[in-house]
Amino acid sequence: MRAQRVVQMLVMVLIVGTIIVLGFGQAVLHLWNWLMPATFGLHPITYWQALGLLGLSWLLFGGPRGFFGEHRGGHWRHRMRERWESMTPEERERFRQGMHGRCGHRHHHEPAPETKA
């Protein structure tokens, strides 16, 4: 019974995934052929070229991380928050000073340097 349910879910995911890929391919095809020849003087593309362009852009800009629940910087942000919360107030101030020296940004709670007139 469990194996049948797994097979049904797999078939459903494949069908829905195929529909989504076909739909995005059509969207890229129509957007390219509508905008790019008029805007930049480029040639219209075929459906397969649009699908290739979609795959290439996914690899270059998105990658597989969007499909596995990990949002950009999510793991890093979580680890940094844990580290920050485990620091003492003195360690936090030392960290801020170190970042200030590297980045040169003033924090809103620091007074502005006085100018002599």
N, C-alpha and C positions, 0 to 999 in steps of 0.2 A: 504494500500500500504506500509506504514512504517513497519507494523508488519511482512509483508511478507519479506521485506528486512532484518529485524533483524533475522528472522528465517534462511534465506539463509546465512547470515554471520555466524551465530552460527553453522550451518551444515558445512560450509567451514572451520571454525576454528577447529571443531572436527575432520574433515577428515585430515587436514594438521597436527594437533597435534598428531593424531594417527600414521600417517606416520613417523613423527619425532621420536616419542617414540619407534616405532618398529625398525627404523633405528639405533638409538643409542643403543637399546638393542642388536641388531645384532653386532654392532661394539664392545661393551663391551664383548660379548660372544666370538667373534673371537680373540680379543686382549688377553683376559684372557687365553683362551685355547692355544694360540700360545706362549705366554710369560711365564706365571706363572708355568706350569708344568716343562718346561725346565730350568727356572731360579731358582725356589725355591722348586721344587719337589712337588708342590701342585696338587690336583686332578683337572681334567677338570670340568667345570660347565655346567648346562643346560641353556636353554634360559630364563626360569623363574627365575633361580638364578641370571643370569646376569641382568635381569630387576630389581630384588630386590636389587642387589648391586648398580645399577645405582640410584635407589630411595634412598637408604641409603646414598650414597655419596652426592646426591643432598641435602638431609636434613642436613647432617653433615657439608658440606663445602660450599654449595651454598645457599640453602634455597630459599624462595619465593622472596627475594629482587631483584634478577636479572630479574624477570618477570614484575615488576611494575615500571621500569624506574629509580629506585633509585640505583645509583652506590655506591660502597663501599665508605663510608666516605663523600659522596656528600653533605648530609644535614649538617653534622658537619663542613665540610670545608667551606660551604657557610656561616653558622652562625659565624664561627671564623673570616672569612674575613670581615663580617659586623662589628663585634666587633672591629677588628684591625683598620679598616678605621675610626671608630668613636672615637678612642683614640687620645689624644693629644700626641705630641712628648715626653713629660715627662712621660706620662703613658706607652707609648711603651717602653721607656728605663727601667722603673721600672719593666715592665713585662719581658723584656729580662734578667735583673739582677736576677729576681726571678727564671726564667727558668735555668739560668746559675748555680745558687746555687743548683737546684734540679738535673739537668742533668750533669753538669760539662763540657759542651761543650763550647769551645771558638768560638766566631764568627770570620769570616775572617777579619772583620774590627778592631778587638781588637789586640793590639800588643802582641807578645809572651812575657812571663815573662823572665826577664834577669837572667842569671846565673852568679854567681861570681866564678871566676877562681883563 
